[in-house]
Amino acid sequence: MKTFPDFPLFIVSSFHSVISKDRTTNCTWELTYRCNAQCGFCSYWKNPTDPNEELQLSEVKQGLNAIYRYGCRLVHFSGGEPTLRDDLEDILSHAAKKRIWTSLVTNGSRLDRKRIREFRKAGLDNLFISLDFIEREAHDKQRKMKGLFDEVLSGLECLGTDFIGGHRTAGIMCVVSDINLDSAERLAELAKKNGVFITYQLYHPQKSENEMFRIKDIQKVSSTLLRLKMENWNVISSKSYISGMKNFHGNHKPCSAGRKYFSVDPLGFLHPCVDLPQVGHILRDPVSVIRSPKALSTVRQCKGCWYSFRGEADHALSIRGSFEKIAQFGRIIFENR
């Protein structure tokens, strides 16, 4: 996506999706469950997908066309490790040509200056590298990849010089839990030093059922991140999302999964949320199946979480939240001159 004229057109179209009852806004597209890391807070790497069974490039393009017709204007590509797909740049380019906002999160192991420039050329809008500890040994141990920390640092340097510009954002994505709250603050300083952004997401045991990382002092986490938000403009997690963390344990507030955001897995199955069962297939069923009584029933039965989708996206779906996002992007464009 180009900053002008694509970005203003995206704003108008996505705002239409926010206020419309019949359009979705966000999609998380998990391109693969293959991963070269073994993170303790994720279990995808334990059950990797066969690349021959994953949607092929032509099928992904067909799926992107379908969700665009359904009103979706933001796609967050994830995995597994999405950079393991050699056709990733082609996927990003196809989405960008349709003025779909694209975001990508990677562990940073397969990034170099050349590929970062290729992502920008393909039209990628957001590129974030996962980093949870400021200490080399702690980060590498957490992900069971020796040398990964140094690769992440190298990638961050390139993001500041070779990717960020116009409306584009890039930087650190930090999964916060009790064991790395101290690092979360220092990572904000690291991001600022490299001229990049940082976003935070709470750990939730729903994905890995690993209670080791469960947050006990959620008030402390929320207060710390709110302070960081006030002190560092490059912290792009919203105040609403951070404040809402205090109630994320057993959160039973209505969720917009299925109605305003949904997920596509590596095999093409549609889910109202990444953590809920599949309800259809992107190539065989209308995307509207994510709003079927069966799909929404699973959403109502969910015990709740506070991922960026549930908290961040829900805030952006409100009139106030959407204007706050527009204002934030305006400042980003100004700062990125």
Steps between C-alpha positions, in 0.01 A plus 500: 500500500627848414456780751326713236246445355452144628511584870215757503288262290575222750389724788166573333440135409599362842283760677211376286573148626505623861152653484345236272316205651576283198874551458799368690814705561784271613630160405785305657639273229729229633702408190677201657540317829859420411751676720873493556461609865352314795346772716369396839184710468398349164427143389474535122855376448402169662253431218641660183299497181619316189594768242333289230170520690516873569312733266713565194563849362209498253265379776616767744437763233153357442435515873620860526263594218214336692563677830545832319156460343369431851626839617822399673768769466768386749686171491753400764725227363647268760600139561683300615777695335356665186840579348549126444268542201705586191194654333437748782598804295254397226223464758574844644510657155160357405343633820659842455365531146150465645579773758484249785703612799752228577688427821763236566654365820818292479758363740762680292715198419455530124516876467784691342522839337423359156181323608381796706532716191311239299217506755478877469503479121223237515283748689516369859372762746606366842799279580564397859764272647422301815733588788414418860822549694773760497752233600652290222506170688144535633351570155690222326411254777133595487485426127762225497698668221860588577606823333143619439537807725786634288302439181208696647725794588637503146146494363390791718782714367387429145134573577585853608699578186348282228131452581339775706366795303167661418224309681714187550586382850749239613679393813461272800204282595535396865289228663474611863482274804624512859839363399595780261328816627835658584618435145181654359608843624855472372376372165313830455835675539659262248224574250544874542878465457446327165233744388227235491170430677396248763170326572409279794276195524406307810589137535196275525518125574223421250750444220752277680330416834833585663421656838864597558446835331157581643487855632424526871544872563303634206456840667877548506531396136226740391638791704853446370391488136275805540796695634712386208222608263497847655879534493568358154294601197643205304301260725210444262283273717192707582422631848165323483663163436755544778240621751272210415771253597390529863189295425636251252492195731166330428384796293140436393434828324339458156760412238491607134660178373310372199317829454786746454812284495582142419782263413622284213731208581781359276267245341238763418248428773300795632480563874316777686821524707842335483423305817153378401400204275472533124155568355567495125763528228615811315488327158177307544276712721386862510700705748169577674516151657705664776174669609295182497309401817753220552795738479355767726394234752866401548588867549239540775628189677862623500635590845674804359850627437672833450702462185555800276195394299261482794616820666671705232268419212186537712611850595569589136151381406341777704448843345731657758760229457504526122562876517779442754664257258471749216660767721779260596575420138502872425772549758691199368499650150617832644781339704604277208568790265 
